[in-house]
Amino acid sequence: MNPRLERVERHLRLYEHPLVEFSAREDADAIEISLRPRFTDPKVHTYTFELHSRDLDDPQFEWMLQRHIFDGLQDYFIEMFVRTPQHLKENRRRELEGKL
């Protein structure tokens, strides 16, 4: 097994979140981290990001990984929005149909 992947997996086991599961896998020259919802309904995509050599060799690896996880969680939850005020045209249509 890849020692870099083992290192990432070991650190991911230190994180526990009630809504999201974390996993890692090799992906070419990088390690791909996946954030996957623990729930099945509604259906939500899996969020991924990669750690490259510069990340894996960083002397502050643990903090760098935490920053990537926290940034990824923020991005992931924002991507889960089904509708925002920026969907003004859609919101107006739904209001007229009585669905809001």
Sequence and secondary structure as in RCSB ss.txt:
>XXXX:A:sequence
MNPRLERVERHLRLYEHPLVEFSAREDADAIEISLRPRFTDPKVHTYTFELHSRDLDDPQFEWMLQRHIFDGLQD
YFIEMFVRTPQHLKENRRRELEGKL
>XXXX:A:secstr
  HHHHHHHHHHTT   SSEEEEEEEETTEEEEEEEES  SS    EEEEE HHHHT TTHHHHHHHHHHHHHHH
HHHHT S  TT HHHHHHHHHTT  
